[in-house]
Amino acid sequence: MNPYLICPSCGSDDGMKNGTTRRGKQNYKCRVLEQAEKLLRQGNRTVVEVAMQVGYGHLGHFTAAFKQQFGITPSQCLAGHKIVN
């Protein structure tokens, strides 16, 4: 995943060059979750595979972050549910 892509729901890429600012870290997390959402929508990977591919080592952390950002769980996204946020 290219961390310099702009995440539409997070705003600009300010602070992303080194990822050290708080805003930069939040934007990076947003981009990671946006990428995860795209991978889940493709439907050819499991939730665990997507979580690992985007850099989450713990499924519970991935699920919580995903639900906080999108309003649905990764499993619901995989099943084709609409994002509520």
Backbone atoms as SQL, in Angstrom:
CREATE TABLE atoms (id INTEGER PRIMARY KEY, chain TEXT, resi INTEGER, resn TEXT, atom TEXT, x REAL, y REAL, z REAL);
INSERT INTO atoms VALUES
  (1, 'A', 1, 'MET', 'N', 0.836, -1.177, 0.000),
  (2, 'A', 1, 'MET', 'CA', 0.000, 0.000, 0.000),
  (3, 'A', 1, 'MET', 'C', 0.876, 1.233, 0.000),
  (4, 'A', 2, 'ASN', 'N', 0.500, 2.227, -0.773),
  (5, 'A', 2, 'ASN', 'CA', 1.234, 3.481, -0.822),
  (6, 'A', 2, 'ASN', 'C', 0.708, 4.415, 0.258),
  (7, 'A', 3, 'PRO', 'N', 1.503, 4.720, 1.296),
  (8, 'A', 3, 'PRO', 'CA', 1.016, 5.550, 2.397),
  (9, 'A', 3, 'PRO', 'C', 0.821, 7.000, 2.031),
  (10, 'A', 4, 'TYR', 'N', 1.198, 7.418, 0.833),
  (11, 'A', 4, 'TYR', 'CA', 1.049, 8.811, 0.444),
  (12, 'A', 4, 'TYR', 'C', -0.245, 9.082, -0.305),
  (13, 'A', 5, 'LEU', 'N', -1.036, 8.055, -0.506),
  (14, 'A', 5, 'LEU', 'CA', -2.337, 8.259, -1.115),
  (15, 'A', 5, 'LEU', 'C', -3.213, 9.040, -0.155),
  (16, 'A', 6, 'ILE', 'N', -4.052, 9.879, -0.693),
  (17, 'A', 6, 'ILE', 'CA', -4.926, 10.673, 0.172),
  (18, 'A', 6, 'ILE', 'C', -6.177, 9.877, 0.484),
  (19, 'A', 7, 'CYS', 'N', -6.519, 9.829, 1.734),
  (20, 'A', 7, 'CYS', 'CA', -7.718, 9.143, 2.204),
  (21, 'A', 7, 'CYS', 'C', -8.861, 10.158, 2.202),
  (22, 'A', 8, 'PRO', 'N', -9.893, 9.991, 1.378),
  (23, 'A', 8, 'PRO', 'CA', -10.961, 10.974, 1.282),
  (24, 'A', 8, 'PRO', 'C', -11.643, 11.282, 2.605),
  (25, 'A', 9, 'SER', 'N', -11.752, 10.312, 3.483),
  (26, 'A', 9, 'SER', 'CA', -12.449, 10.555, 4.742),
  (27, 'A', 9, 'SER', 'C', -11.546, 11.129, 5.824),
  (28, 'A', 10, 'CYS', 'N', -10.260, 11.313, 5.518),
  (29, 'A', 10, 'CYS', 'CA', -9.327, 11.818, 6.527),
  (30, 'A', 10, 'CYS', 'C', -8.719, 13.163, 6.178),
  (31, 'A', 11, 'GLY', 'N', -8.909, 13.642, 4.984),
  (32, 'A', 11, 'GLY', 'CA', -8.330, 14.926, 4.617),
  (33, 'A', 11, 'GLY', 'C', -7.031, 14.777, 3.869),
  (34, 'A', 12, 'SER', 'N', -6.132, 15.702, 4.093),
  (35, 'A', 12, 'SER', 'CA', -4.894, 15.766, 3.318),
  (36, 'A', 12, 'SER', 'C', -3.825, 14.841, 3.866),
  (37, 'A', 13, 'ASP', 'N', -2.669, 14.910, 3.206),
  (38, 'A', 13, 'ASP', 'CA', -1.550, 14.074, 3.635),
  (39, 'A', 13, 'ASP', 'C', -0.556, 14.846, 4.496),
  (40, 'A', 14, 'ASP', 'N', -0.970, 15.931, 5.128),
  (41, 'A', 14, 'ASP', 'CA', -0.087, 16.712, 5.996),
  (42, 'A', 14, 'ASP', 'C', 0.525, 15.824, 7.067),
  (43, 'A', 15, 'GLY', 'N', 1.825, 15.947, 7.256),
  (44, 'A', 15, 'GLY', 'CA', 2.497, 15.179, 8.291),
  (45, 'A', 15, 'GLY', 'C', 2.803, 13.752, 7.912),
  (46, 'A', 16, 'MET', 'N', 2.538, 13.389, 6.672),
  (47, 'A', 16, 'MET', 'CA', 2.719, 11.993, 6.286),
  (48, 'A', 16, 'MET', 'C', 4.142, 11.651, 5.878),
  (49, 'A', 17, 'LYS', 'N', 4.965, 12.615, 5.582),
  (50, 'A', 17, 'LYS', 'CA', 6.290, 12.313, 5.056),
  (51, 'A', 17, 'LYS', 'C', 7.072, 11.381, 5.971),
  (52, 'A', 18, 'ASN', 'N', 7.010, 11.613, 7.275),
  (53, 'A', 18, 'ASN', 'CA', 7.737, 10.724, 8.179),
  (54, 'A', 18, 'ASN', 'C', 6.815, 10.001, 9.152),
  (55, 'A', 19, 'GLY', 'N', 5.535, 10.320, 9.145),
  (56, 'A', 19, 'GLY', 'CA', 4.570, 9.616, 9.986),
  (57, 'A', 19, 'GLY', 'C', 4.748, 9.846, 11.476),
  (58, 'A', 20, 'THR', 'N', 5.478, 10.910, 11.839),
  (59, 'A', 20, 'THR', 'CA', 5.764, 11.112, 13.250),
  (60, 'A', 20, 'THR', 'C', 4.777, 12.035, 13.937),
  (61, 'A', 21, 'THR', 'N', 4.062, 12.855, 13.199),
  (62, 'A', 21, 'THR', 'CA', 3.106, 13.743, 13.842),
  (63, 'A', 21, 'THR', 'C', 1.847, 12.963, 14.187),
  (64, 'A', 22, 'ARG', 'N', 1.125, 13.459, 15.155),
  (65, 'A', 22, 'ARG', 'CA', -0.114, 12.788, 15.550),
  (66, 'A', 22, 'ARG', 'C', -1.084, 12.736, 14.376),
  (67, 'A', 23, 'ARG', 'N', -1.211, 13.856, 13.686),
  (68, 'A', 23, 'ARG', 'CA', -2.104, 13.901, 12.531),
  (69, 'A', 23, 'ARG', 'C', -1.611, 12.942, 11.444),
  (70, 'A', 24, 'GLY', 'N', -0.305, 12.899, 11.247),
  (71, 'A', 24, 'GLY', 'CA', 0.262, 11.992, 10.251),
  (72, 'A', 24, 'GLY', 'C', -0.036, 10.539, 10.567),
  (73, 'A', 25, 'LYS', 'N', 0.082, 10.176, 11.831),
  (74, 'A', 25, 'LYS', 'CA', -0.210, 8.794, 12.234),
  (75, 'A', 25, 'LYS', 'C', -1.685, 8.470, 12.040),
  (76, 'A', 26, 'GLN', 'N', -2.555, 9.433, 12.367),
  (77, 'A', 26, 'GLN', 'CA', -3.990, 9.214, 12.191),
  (78, 'A', 26, 'GLN', 'C', -4.333, 9.076, 10.710),
  (79, 'A', 27, 'ASN', 'N', -3.728, 9.918, 9.884),
  (80, 'A', 27, 'ASN', 'CA', -3.967, 9.825, 8.442),
  (81, 'A', 27, 'ASN', 'C', -3.474, 8.496, 7.893),
  (82, 'A', 28, 'TYR', 'N', -2.331, 8.044, 8.377),
  (83, 'A', 28, 'TYR', 'CA', -1.791, 6.760, 7.928),
  (84, 'A', 28, 'TYR', 'C', -2.742, 5.625, 8.306),
  (85, 'A', 29, 'LYS', 'N', -3.250, 5.660, 9.548),
  (86, 'A', 29, 'LYS', 'CA', -4.195, 4.637, 10.002),
  (87, 'A', 29, 'LYS', 'C', -5.445, 4.649, 9.119),
  (88, 'A', 30, 'CYS', 'N', -5.902, 5.840, 8.788),
  (89, 'A', 30, 'CYS', 'CA', -7.073, 5.960, 7.923),
  (90, 'A', 30, 'CYS', 'C', -6.803, 5.326, 6.568),
  (91, 'A', 31, 'ARG', 'N', -5.646, 5.594, 6.009),
  (92, 'A', 31, 'ARG', 'CA', -5.291, 5.033, 4.704),
  (93, 'A', 31, 'ARG', 'C', -5.201, 3.508, 4.759),
  (94, 'A', 32, 'VAL', 'N', -4.635, 3.000, 5.824),
  (95, 'A', 32, 'VAL', 'CA', -4.526, 1.547, 5.998),
  (96, 'A', 32, 'VAL', 'C', -5.920, 0.925, 6.035),
  (97, 'A', 33, 'LEU', 'N', -6.824, 1.533, 6.778),
  (98, 'A', 33, 'LEU', 'CA', -8.178, 0.993, 6.883),
  (99, 'A', 33, 'LEU', 'C', -8.948, 1.147, 5.575),
  (100, 'A', 34, 'GLU', 'N', -8.717, 2.230, 4.842),
  (101, 'A', 34, 'GLU', 'CA', -9.339, 2.390, 3.525),
  (102, 'A', 34, 'GLU', 'C', -8.870, 1.275, 2.587),
  (103, 'A', 35, 'GLN', 'N', -7.585, 0.958, 2.648),
  (104, 'A', 35, 'GLN', 'CA', -7.046, -0.128, 1.827),
  (105, 'A', 35, 'GLN', 'C', -7.668, -1.463, 2.244),
  (106, 'A', 36, 'ALA', 'N', -7.813, -1.670, 3.545),
  (107, 'A', 36, 'ALA', 'CA', -8.437, -2.900, 4.040),
  (108, 'A', 36, 'ALA', 'C', -9.871, -3.018, 3.537),
  (109, 'A', 37, 'GLU', 'N', -10.592, -1.917, 3.550),
  (110, 'A', 37, 'GLU', 'CA', -11.976, -1.922, 3.077),
  (111, 'A', 37, 'GLU', 'C', -12.033, -2.324, 1.602),
  (112, 'A', 38, 'LYS', 'N', -11.123, -1.799, 0.800),
  (113, 'A', 38, 'LYS', 'CA', -11.081, -2.154, -0.624),
  (114, 'A', 38, 'LYS', 'C', -10.787, -3.640, -0.809),
  (115, 'A', 39, 'LEU', 'N', -9.844, -4.148, -0.041),
  (116, 'A', 39, 'LEU', 'CA', -9.494, -5.570, -0.138),
  (117, 'A', 39, 'LEU', 'C', -10.666, -6.457, 0.272),
  (118, 'A', 40, 'LEU', 'N', -11.371, -6.066, 1.325),
  (119, 'A', 40, 'LEU', 'CA', -12.522, -6.847, 1.774),
  (120, 'A', 40, 'LEU', 'C', -13.627, -6.840, 0.724),
  (121, 'A', 41, 'ARG', 'N', -13.849, -5.707, 0.085),
  (122, 'A', 41, 'ARG', 'CA', -14.896, -5.601, -0.945),
  (123, 'A', 41, 'ARG', 'C', -14.597, -6.502, -2.147),
  (124, 'A', 42, 'GLN', 'N', -13.313, -6.773, -2.392),
  (125, 'A', 42, 'GLN', 'CA', -12.958, -7.666, -3.499),
  (126, 'A', 42, 'GLN', 'C', -13.469, -9.082, -3.250),
  (127, 'A', 43, 'GLY', 'N', -13.550, -9.465, -1.973),
  (128, 'A', 43, 'GLY', 'CA', -14.156, -10.740, -1.609),
  (129, 'A', 43, 'GLY', 'C', -13.303, -11.979, -1.795),
  (130, 'A', 44, 'ASN', 'N', -12.024, -11.813, -2.114),
  (131, 'A', 44, 'ASN', 'CA', -11.200, -13.002, -2.341),
  (132, 'A', 44, 'ASN', 'C', -10.187, -13.253, -1.230),
  (133, 'A', 45, 'ARG', 'N', -10.341, -12.567, -0.100),
  (134, 'A', 45, 'ARG', 'CA', -9.473, -12.772, 1.064),
  (135, 'A', 45, 'ARG', 'C', -10.341, -12.858, 2.318),
  (136, 'A', 46, 'THR', 'N', -9.825, -13.541, 3.325),
  (137, 'A', 46, 'THR', 'CA', -10.524, -13.579, 4.608),
  (138, 'A', 46, 'THR', 'C', -10.203, -12.309, 5.387),
  (139, 'A', 47, 'VAL', 'N', -10.952, -12.073, 6.445),
  (140, 'A', 47, 'VAL', 'CA', -10.700, -10.918, 7.304),
  (141, 'A', 47, 'VAL', 'C', -9.298, -11.007, 7.898),
  (142, 'A', 48, 'VAL', 'N', -8.895, -12.183, 8.328),
  (143, 'A', 48, 'VAL', 'CA', -7.556, -12.362, 8.906),
  (144, 'A', 48, 'VAL', 'C', -6.485, -12.037, 7.869),
  (145, 'A', 49, 'GLU', 'N', -6.649, -12.519, 6.660),
  (146, 'A', 49, 'GLU', 'CA', -5.668, -12.241, 5.602),
  (147, 'A', 49, 'GLU', 'C', -5.548, -10.745, 5.336),
  (148, 'A', 50, 'VAL', 'N', -6.675, -10.060, 5.280),
  (149, 'A', 50, 'VAL', 'CA', -6.657, -8.614, 5.036),
  (150, 'A', 50, 'VAL', 'C', -5.992, -7.888, 6.196),
  (151, 'A', 51, 'ALA', 'N', -6.347, -8.253, 7.418),
  (152, 'A', 51, 'ALA', 'CA', -5.746, -7.609, 8.594),
  (153, 'A', 51, 'ALA', 'C', -4.229, -7.744, 8.563),
  (154, 'A', 52, 'MET', 'N', -3.748, -8.927, 8.280),
  (155, 'A', 52, 'MET', 'CA', -2.302, -9.157, 8.230),
  (156, 'A', 52, 'MET', 'C', -1.664, -8.401, 7.063),
  (157, 'A', 53, 'GLN', 'N', -2.337, -8.382, 5.931),
  (158, 'A', 53, 'GLN', 'CA', -1.785, -7.726, 4.749),
  (159, 'A', 53, 'GLN', 'C', -1.604, -6.224, 4.960),
  (160, 'A', 54, 'VAL', 'N', -2.518, -5.592, 5.689),
  (161, 'A', 54, 'VAL', 'CA', -2.400, -4.145, 5.907),
  (162, 'A', 54, 'VAL', 'C', -1.602, -3.801, 7.159),
  (163, 'A', 55, 'GLY', 'N', -1.106, -4.820, 7.865),
  (164, 'A', 55, 'GLY', 'CA', -0.179, -4.557, 8.958),
  (165, 'A', 55, 'GLY', 'C', -0.692, -4.741, 10.369),
  (166, 'A', 56, 'TYR', 'N', -1.894, -5.249, 10.533),
  (167, 'A', 56, 'TYR', 'CA', -2.404, -5.504, 11.880),
  (168, 'A', 56, 'TYR', 'C', -1.999, -6.906, 12.309),
  (169, 'A', 57, 'GLY', 'N', -1.375, -7.015, 13.462),
  (170, 'A', 57, 'GLY', 'CA', -0.954, -8.303, 13.981),
  (171, 'A', 57, 'GLY', 'C', -1.977, -8.937, 14.903),
  (172, 'A', 58, 'HIS', 'N', -2.989, -8.176, 15.293),
  (173, 'A', 58, 'HIS', 'CA', -4.004, -8.659, 16.228),
  (174, 'A', 58, 'HIS', 'C', -5.377, -8.381, 15.627),
  (175, 'A', 59, 'LEU', 'N', -6.142, -9.426, 15.387),
  (176, 'A', 59, 'LEU', 'CA', -7.440, -9.294, 14.738),
  (177, 'A', 59, 'LEU', 'C', -8.395, -8.392, 15.517),
  (178, 'A', 60, 'GLY', 'N', -8.356, -8.469, 16.841),
  (179, 'A', 60, 'GLY', 'CA', -9.238, -7.634, 17.658),
  (180, 'A', 60, 'GLY', 'C', -8.975, -6.151, 17.473),
  (181, 'A', 61, 'HIS', 'N', -7.705, -5.769, 17.370),
  (182, 'A', 61, 'HIS', 'CA', -7.361, -4.363, 17.150),
  (183, 'A', 61, 'HIS', 'C', -7.834, -3.904, 15.772),
  (184, 'A', 62, 'PHE', 'N', -7.650, -4.761, 14.782),
  (185, 'A', 62, 'PHE', 'CA', -8.099, -4.443, 13.428),
  (186, 'A', 62, 'PHE', 'C', -9.613, -4.267, 13.399),
  (187, 'A', 63, 'THR', 'N', -10.340, -5.196, 13.992),
  (188, 'A', 63, 'THR', 'CA', -11.801, -5.134, 13.997),
  (189, 'A', 63, 'THR', 'C', -12.298, -3.873, 14.685),
  (190, 'A', 64, 'ALA', 'N', -11.718, -3.537, 15.832),
  (191, 'A', 64, 'ALA', 'CA', -12.137, -2.340, 16.569),
  (192, 'A', 64, 'ALA', 'C', -11.862, -1.069, 15.767),
  (193, 'A', 65, 'ALA', 'N', -10.683, -0.970, 15.174),
  (194, 'A', 65, 'ALA', 'CA', -10.334, 0.216, 14.386),
  (195, 'A', 65, 'ALA', 'C', -11.228, 0.328, 13.151),
  (196, 'A', 66, 'PHE', 'N', -11.481, -0.792, 12.496),
  (197, 'A', 66, 'PHE', 'CA', -12.315, -0.804, 11.295),
  (198, 'A', 66, 'PHE', 'C', -13.739, -0.366, 11.638),
  (199, 'A', 67, 'LYS', 'N', -14.283, -0.918, 12.704),
  (200, 'A', 67, 'LYS', 'CA', -15.653, -0.568, 13.097),
  (201, 'A', 67, 'LYS', 'C', -15.745, 0.895, 13.510),
  (202, 'A', 68, 'GLN', 'N', -14.727, 1.400, 14.187),
  (203, 'A', 68, 'GLN', 'CA', -14.730, 2.806, 14.590),
  (204, 'A', 68, 'GLN', 'C', -14.738, 3.713, 13.360),
  (205, 'A', 69, 'GLN', 'N', -13.990, 3.352, 12.343),
  (206, 'A', 69, 'GLN', 'CA', -13.913, 4.198, 11.151),
  (207, 'A', 69, 'GLN', 'C', -15.124, 4.061, 10.242),
  (208, 'A', 70, 'PHE', 'N', -15.629, 2.845, 10.061),
  (209, 'A', 70, 'PHE', 'CA', -16.664, 2.617, 9.056),
  (210, 'A', 70, 'PHE', 'C', -18.056, 2.327, 9.615),
  (211, 'A', 71, 'GLY', 'N', -18.161, 2.012, 10.889),
  (212, 'A', 71, 'GLY', 'CA', -19.467, 1.748, 11.483),
  (213, 'A', 71, 'GLY', 'C', -19.979, 0.331, 11.271),
  (214, 'A', 72, 'ILE', 'N', -19.183, -0.509, 10.632),
  (215, 'A', 72, 'ILE', 'CA', -19.503, -1.924, 10.464),
  (216, 'A', 72, 'ILE', 'C', -18.232, -2.723, 10.730),
  (217, 'A', 73, 'THR', 'N', -18.390, -4.008, 11.006),
  (218, 'A', 73, 'THR', 'CA', -17.220, -4.853, 11.238),
  (219, 'A', 73, 'THR', 'C', -16.609, -5.270, 9.896),
  (220, 'A', 74, 'PRO', 'N', -15.358, -5.704, 9.910),
  (221, 'A', 74, 'PRO', 'CA', -14.766, -6.219, 8.674),
  (222, 'A', 74, 'PRO', 'C', -15.565, -7.390, 8.085),
  (223, 'A', 75, 'SER', 'N', -16.116, -8.237, 8.931),
  (224, 'A', 75, 'SER', 'CA', -16.925, -9.364, 8.441),
  (225, 'A', 75, 'SER', 'C', -18.177, -8.876, 7.726),
  (226, 'A', 76, 'GLN', 'N', -18.792, -7.833, 8.258),
  (227, 'A', 76, 'GLN', 'CA', -19.970, -7.265, 7.607),
  (228, 'A', 76, 'GLN', 'C', -19.594, -6.650, 6.259),
  (229, 'A', 77, 'CYS', 'N', -18.444, -6.006, 6.213),
  (230, 'A', 77, 'CYS', 'CA', -17.952, -5.433, 4.957),
  (231, 'A', 77, 'CYS', 'C', -17.724, -6.538, 3.932),
  (232, 'A', 78, 'LEU', 'N', -17.095, -7.610, 4.362),
  (233, 'A', 78, 'LEU', 'CA', -16.834, -8.751, 3.486),
  (234, 'A', 78, 'LEU', 'C', -18.139, -9.333, 2.947),
  (235, 'A', 79, 'ALA', 'N', -19.181, -9.307, 3.775),
  (236, 'A', 79, 'ALA', 'CA', -20.484, -9.842, 3.375),
  (237, 'A', 79, 'ALA', 'C', -21.269, -8.874, 2.487),
  (238, 'A', 80, 'GLY', 'N', -20.725, -7.676, 2.259),
  (239, 'A', 80, 'GLY', 'CA', -21.362, -6.738, 1.345),
  (240, 'A', 80, 'GLY', 'C', -22.246, -5.693, 1.979),
  (241, 'A', 81, 'HIS', 'N', -22.213, -5.543, 3.298),
  (242, 'A', 81, 'HIS', 'CA', -23.010, -4.518, 3.958),
  (243, 'A', 81, 'HIS', 'C', -22.497, -3.130, 3.593),
  (244, 'A', 82, 'LYS', 'N', -23.375, -2.168, 3.630),
  (245, 'A', 82, 'LYS', 'CA', -23.020, -0.778, 3.341),
  (246, 'A', 82, 'LYS', 'C', -22.359, -0.140, 4.554),
  (247, 'A', 83, 'ILE', 'N', -21.380, 0.715, 4.289),
  (248, 'A', 83, 'ILE', 'CA', -20.715, 1.476, 5.348),
  (249, 'A', 83, 'ILE', 'C', -21.666, 2.556, 5.830),
  (250, 'A', 84, 'VAL', 'N', -21.767, 2.726, 7.147),
  (251, 'A', 84, 'VAL', 'CA', -22.731, 3.669, 7.710),
  (252, 'A', 84, 'VAL', 'C', -22.141, 5.028, 8.029),
  (253, 'A', 85, 'ASN', 'N', -20.831, 5.173, 8.073),
  (254, 'A', 85, 'ASN', 'CA', -20.235, 6.480, 8.393),
  (255, 'A', 85, 'ASN', 'C', -20.074, 7.282, 7.149);
